[in-house]
Amino acid sequence: MMREINVVCREMDCGNPVSESRGPLIEDGRRGVRLHRCSGDESSIRQCGITGGRPGFCDGEYYHHVICSESVRLVDGAGLCSGRVEVKSNQSWASVCEADFDRQDAEVVCGELGCGAPAALQGGLYGGGVGQSWDKEFQCKGKESLLLDCDTSDRENNTCLPGNAVGLTCSEPDDVRLVGGGSRCAGGVEWYDQGEWRTVGAADWKRRDVAAVVCRQLGCGSTVSELLGNTTRGIRVSCSGFESSLRECRRSYDLHPGLTVICSDLLVQPDIFLTDPMGGVFRGHQGPEMFRGYNFTITCSTQPQYPGGSFHLTFTGSNRTQTQPAVNHSAAFLFPAADYSHQGNYRCVYDNYVFSHNFSSESELFSLTITGN
C-alpha cells in the first residue's frame, strides 16, 4: 500500500508516509473502496483505479490506517528515506539551509520518518530548493521524537546561500531480516510488521524482484539466488525490483510460499593484522614500520560463519599472492627476514564455497614500511 499511502499524504499535504496499519472492515461494519493500483504520482486518491469501477462493500478485506510525517518531509530523493529536507511553515513547505542543520537534527528527521540512522548529509544533494527557506537554526539533541520539538534559534547572519538547501539520506529502516542462513545476508525473509516478525513470500514470477529489494535494503550487494519454500501465512510482497525497501512494495496478508534469499555479500569482512615476535615493529608517522632483517607474520582471520574456505594474502608491491586454507577461521603468513621488497600494501581475501556458490570478501588495506635505521 505504500504507493497509495504516498498519494494520501500528498493529497492531505501531510509530508512523507511513515507507517500503515490495518483493521478488518467486516468487524467494524464499514463500507470500503478496494483500490486497484496507484502509481504513487497521483495528486488525489480519486485518480487511482478502483476494482470493479465503483465503491462497494469489501467483505473480509481491511481498511488502512495511515500515519504521515505531518510537518517534515524529504523530497526529490530516490526513495522514502532520502531527499531535500523541507519543513511545514504557515501551511507551506520551506527548504532548510545546510548551515542550520547538523547530524543531531538529521537523527531526529530520520527517526520521525521511520527510517534508519543518517547516512549522508550535504547541501544541494537533492536540488537547491524552491520557494521560501526556513528562517531558524535547529538545535536538536538527537533524542526528540519530532523535528519541531527541537529548540531553534535565530540565524546569526540571517542569510542562506542559494542552492544550499540541505539534502539528507537516511539508511533504510531495520524492519527486514534474513534468518536461518548463518549470515545477515542469507536466509528466510522476515518483515517486522505490527509488533511481530512475519514470514515474507512472493509469487514465483515476482521472487527475483522481491529478492533484489531485500538485498538492497540490507546493504548485502546483489541477489545470488532466491527460492520459494513451504506455504505459510504471512505477508505476500510484490515489487518492481527498483524500490529502496520492502515498505515501498505492494503487500497482502494471505497464504503464500515463503521466500529464501542469498545475497552476494554473504561473508563478513575479514581482519588483517601484523605480529613480530622479535620486536621489530614500531609505530611511524605513516603507520607501522618494520626494521630490516626481523621476521614478522601477517594473520588473516574472519568470524566463524561457515567452516572451511581459504585465505589469499595479496601484496601490491610485487603483485604476489600467497594462499593458505582457513584453519579455525584464520591463516598466518610468515616472512622470515624483512627487506625493502616487503614494503607495500597487503590485503586478505577470504573465499568460501557455500550454498553451491563461490563467495569472496576482502579486508581493508594494510600498509607496511621497511626501514634500515
N, C-alpha and C positions, 0 to 999 in steps of 0.2 A: 504493500500500500504506500510505499514511500513517495512514489511519483504523485499519487493522489494527495498525499499529505502536503507535498510541496505546493500544490495548487491551492489547497485550503489556506495554508499560512500566508501565501501571497495574496489571495483574494481578501483575507481579513486584515492585511497589512500588519502582520504579527511576526515578522522576522523569519528565522530558519526553523525547519522541523527539528524537534528534539526527540520526541518519542511518540509511540502509538500503542494503545492497548485496546482490548475488545471486550464485548459482553454479548450474551445471547439475546437476540431480538425476541424470540418466542416467549421467553420468561417475562420480559417487560411489556409485552403486548404492543410493541412499536411497529409502525409501518416503515419500510426501508426501501432505498433505491440501491439496486445492485449495479455498481459501475462496471462497465466492460473493460475499459482501458483509458488511462490518461498518458499523454506523452511527458507530462511534467512541465511543459512550457505554457499551458493554458493560463489565461488571466482569471478564469472562473471555473468552478467545478461543473457548472452547467454546460460547459463546452466539451466535457468528456462524454464518451459514449455510455449509454445505458442499455443493459441486457434486455432484450425484448422491446426496446424503443420507448418504454414508459415506466414510471414508478409502479411498484407493486409490493405485495407482502412477501418478504424473504423468509419463508418457512425454514427454520433450522439454521439460518445464517446468523451473522454477527453484525452489530453496529461497531463503529470505530470511534474511539476517544483520542483526540489529537492534542498534543502539547507543542506549542510553538515558543520560540525564544522571547517573543514579545518586544524587547527593547534593544536587542543587539543582533546583528546578522553578518554573515560572510558572503560577499557577492563576487561573481565573475571568476570563481575558483573551479577546480576540476571535480569537486565533489562537495559533500555536506560539511566537510571539515577543513576547507581551505577557501581563501578569498580575501577581498578587501574588507577591513573592519568598518562597519557603519553602526551608528548609534541613533536611536529614535529620539528626536528632539522637537517638541511642539508639533507633533503629528507629521513630521517629515524626517527623512533619513539624512544623517550628516556623516561624512567621512572623518576618520580620526587621524590626526597628524602623527607622523612617525616619532617626532620629538616628545609627544605627550603620552607615549605608550611604551612599557617595558615588559620584561618576561613575566613578572608577577601579574601584571594586567592580563597578559596573554593566558596565563594559567587559569584565571577566572573565566575568561571568554570560552576557552576550550571546554572547561567543565560545565559551563552553562549550556553549551550546545550539545552536550552528551558525547563529546569526543575525548580522545586521549590527551597526553601531555603535548605542549607546544614543541614543534619540530623545526620551524623556521619562522623568522620574524624579520621583515625587510620592507622598507619604504618603496612604493612603486611596483611591488612584485605582481600585483593584480590590477594594474592601472592606477592612474593618478587621482581618480575620484572626480565626480562632477557635482555641481550644486554647492551647497554650503558645507562648511567644515566645523566640526565640534570645537567649541571655544574654551574647553577646560583641559587641564592635565590630570590624568588619572593617577591615583596613589594607592593602588591595591596592595594588600598584604599577601595575596595569593590564596587565602582561605575563604574568601567571600563566596556566596552561592551565586550572586548576580553581579554583573559589572556595575550596575547603577547603585549597588550597596557600597561600593568603594568610595573612599574620600576623594575629593577633587580640589584642585586649586586653580587660581587664575594663571594663565600662561604668562611667563616672565616678560617676553617681548611682544606678545600678542600678534605674532606672525606665524604663518605656516607656509612654507615654500610650495609653489605649485608642483604637482607630481610626486609629493612625499606622503601621500595617504598610505597608512601602514597596511601591509599585506601579511596575513597570518596563515601558517599551515600547521594544523594540529595532527597528531598521529590518529589513526583510526581507533574507534572505541574497542576496549578489551572485552568484547562480548562474544567472540568466536574462538573456539579451541579445537585442536585435534587430539584425540585420546586413543590410547592403546597401541601406539606405534613406536614407542621408545624415544620419540623426539617431538618437540613442539611443532615440527614441520611435517608430521606424518601421523595418520590415524583416522578414526571416525570423526566426522564433523558434528560439533555440538554448538548450539547458539543459546546464550543466556537470555531468556525471554520470560517476562512477568514473574521474576523471582526464582526461576529454576532453569537448569541446563536441559535443553531438549535436543533430541536427535534431528539432524538435518538430512533431508533426502531430495531427490530430483528425478524428473522424468529422464529416461535413457538419452533422449536427444538433447537434453539440457545439462547433462552432468559435466561436460567439459567446460562449459561457460561458468557454471557454479564453482567448479574447482579452481578455475583461473582467478575468480574474485577472492576465494578463500586464501589462496597462496599470496595474492597481492596484499590483502588486508593484514595478514600475519607477518609480512615482510620476509617471506620464505622463498623468494625467487619465482620461478615458473612451475607449471604443472608437469610432473613426470608421469603420473598415472592416476586414474580415477576409476573406482569400482563401485557397483551397486550391490548391497548385501541383502540382509533379511528385511522383510516388510515389517514396519513398526509404526506407531503413532507418534507424530511429532510435527515438524514444520517442513512443508514442501516448498522449495525455493526455485524460482525461475529468474535467471539473469541473462543479460545480453553478452556478458563476458568482459565488459569495459568499465563496470562500476568499481568504485574505490572500496566499498564494503558491502556486506550482505544486506545491511539495512536499506540499501538503495534498490534492492531487488524486490520483485513481487513474491508474496508468500501466501500460503494457505495452510490450514490445520486439518490434516486428514492422514489416512494410511498411505505409506509410500515406502519404497526400498531405501534404507539408509545409505549414505554416501561416505566412502573412504577415499581419502586424498593423500597422495605423496608428492611433496614439493621438492624442488631441486636443491634448496639449501638445507638438506636433511641433517648434515653433520655440523656440530658446533665448531667454532674456530679453534684450532689447536694453539698451544702455547709454545714459545721458544725461549730458552734461557741458557746461560753460559756458566760453567763451573771450572775452577782452576785449582787443583789440589796442591800445586806448588806456590800459590800466592802470587802469580804473575800478572793479575789483572788489577787495574786501578781506574778510578773514575776521572776521565779527562774532560776537557771543555766541550768536546763534541760527542761525549758518550764513553762507553767502555774502551780502554786501551790495554793491549797485551804486550808484555816485554818479549822481545825476540828470544827464541830458544826454549821458552817454557811450554809445557804441554797444556792443553785445555780440551774441554768437552762441551759440545753443543747438544742439548737434550730437547727432543720434541715430545710433547705429551698432549693428551686430549681427555675429555671427560668420558667415563665408562658408559657410553651409549650402547654400542654393539661390539661383540667380540671380533678379534681378527683385524685385518687391514694392514696397511704398511705406511711408512713414513719416507718421504723423499726430502732430502736436505739440498736445496738449490743454492748455488753460490754465484752471484752476478759478476764477481771479479774475473772468473775464467769460464763461465757457463758450465761449470761442473755440477753434476748431480749424483749424490750418494743415496742408496736405498737400503732400508732395513725393515724387517717385519715388526709390527707393533706387538710388544710383549708387555702384558699388564698395561696396555694403552699408552705405551711410551717407547722411545728408542733413543739410544745415546750414540753420538758420533765423536770418536776420539781423534784428536790431532796431536801427534807426538811432540813436535817441535815447531813453535810458531816462527814464521818468517814473513817477509813482506808480501809473498804471494797469497797469504791468508787474509789480507786486508780487503774488506769489501762488505757487501750486503748479503745476509743469509735469510732464508725463509724455509719454514717447514710446510710441507704439503702432505695432508693425510688423505689416503684413498681407502675406500672400502666398498665391497660388493654386497649390497643389502636390497631386499625386496626385488631381486632379479634385475637390478640396475647398478651401474657403477656411479659412485658419488665421490666428490672431492671437496676439500676445504683447505684454505691457506691461512697461515699465521700472519702476523704483522712482520714487516721487515726488521731485521736485527743488524745493526751496523757495528763493525769491529775495526779498530785501528791498531796497527802493529808499530811499535817504537823500539829503537835500539838504545834509548837513553835510560 
